[in-house]
Amino acid sequence: MLTIGSIVIRVTDLPAQAAFWKAALDLVERDPAEPDWVVLRPREGDGTCISLDAAHSERVLPPRIHLDLYAEDEPAEVRRLTGLGAREVHWDKRPADADYVIMEDPEGNRFCVVDAAR
């Protein structure tokens, strides 16, 4: 049986991106960061890790993969993430009744905040 242990995100500024994702998802470093790599794990309990890989990668839109982050209070989480440096992405094909908001981290890696209360 396989399980997802970590989702890897390529970044340019490892310390800045580590700070963003730690604050965004309440993660902590599993081990001390290396100059080009860090694994972030949930502060409490088990869960999927986010690994950051400081390696150049061309940005492709739309991205081939993205994270869906479920929120009990979607508007509050969108505001909080914006305060951490994320940006909302407007897409003209997004349905008016969509249960998600498209966002990107400070380096442009996209993710969605999904309204889990719906």
C-alpha positions in Angstrom: 0.0 0.0 0.0 1.2 3.5 -0.8 0.5 6.7 1.0 1.4 10.3 0.2 4.1 11.3 2.5 5.0 14.7 1.0 4.1 17.0 -1.7 7.1 18.8 -3.2 6.9 22.4 -4.3 9.8 23.9 -6.2 10.8 27.4 -4.9 13.4 30.1 -5.5 13.6 31.7 -2.1 13.6 28.7 0.3 13.6 30.6 3.6 10.7 33.0 2.5 8.6 30.1 1.1 9.2 28.0 4.2 8.0 30.9 6.4 4.9 31.3 4.2 3.9 27.6 4.2 4.7 27.2 7.9 2.4 30.1 8.7 -0.2 29.1 6.1 -0.7 25.5 7.3 0.8 25.6 10.8 3.7 23.4 9.8 7.1 22.9 11.4 10.5 21.7 10.1 10.8 17.9 10.3 14.6 18.3 10.4 16.8 21.5 10.1 16.5 23.0 6.6 19.3 22.4 4.2 20.4 25.1 1.8 18.2 23.7 -1.0 15.6 21.5 0.8 13.3 21.4 3.7 10.5 19.1 4.8 7.6 20.7 6.7 5.3 18.5 8.7 2.1 19.1 10.7 2.8 20.6 14.1 0.4 18.1 15.7 -0.3 14.6 14.7 0.1 12.8 11.4 -0.5 14.3 8.0 1.0 15.0 4.6 4.2 16.9 4.6 5.1 19.8 2.3 8.6 19.6 1.0 10.3 22.7 -0.5 12.9 22.2 -3.2 15.1 25.2 -4.1 15.5 24.3 -7.8 14.8 26.4 -10.8 11.6 25.4 -12.5 9.7 27.2 -15.3 6.2 28.3 -14.3 3.5 26.8 -16.4 -0.1 28.0 -16.4 -2.4 26.5 -15.7 -0.3 24.4 -13.4 -0.4 20.6 -13.9 -1.0 20.1 -10.2 -2.1 22.3 -7.3 -3.2 22.0 -3.7 -6.8 22.2 -2.5 -6.9 23.6 1.0 -10.2 23.0 2.8 -11.4 25.8 5.1 -14.3 26.0 7.5 -14.3 29.8 7.1 -13.2 30.4 3.5 -13.3 34.2 3.5 -11.3 34.4 6.8 -8.7 32.1 5.4 -8.4 34.0 2.2 -7.9 37.2 4.2 -5.3 35.5 6.4 -3.4 34.0 3.5 -3.4 37.3 1.7 -1.9 38.9 4.8 0.9 36.3 4.7 1.7 37.3 1.1 -0.6 35.1 -1.0 -2.6 36.7 -3.9 -6.0 35.9 -5.2 -6.1 34.8 -8.9 -9.1 35.9 -10.9 -10.2 33.5 -13.6 -12.9 34.4 -16.0 -14.1 30.8 -16.3 -14.7 30.4 -12.6 -18.4 29.6 -12.0 -20.3 32.3 -10.0 -21.3 29.6 -7.5 -17.8 28.1 -7.1 -16.9 26.8 -3.7 -13.3 27.7 -4.1 -11.0 30.7 -4.4 -7.9 30.4 -6.6 -4.8 31.8 -4.9 -1.0 31.7 -5.4 1.8 31.8 -2.9 4.4 34.6 -2.9 6.3 32.9 -5.8 3.2 32.2 -7.9 2.6 28.5 -6.9 -1.2 28.1 -7.2 -3.6 26.5 -4.7 -7.3 26.7 -4.0 -9.0 27.5 -0.8 -12.2 25.4 -0.8 -15.2 26.2 1.3 -15.5 23.0 3.4 -18.7 24.3 5.0 -20.7 23.8 1.8 
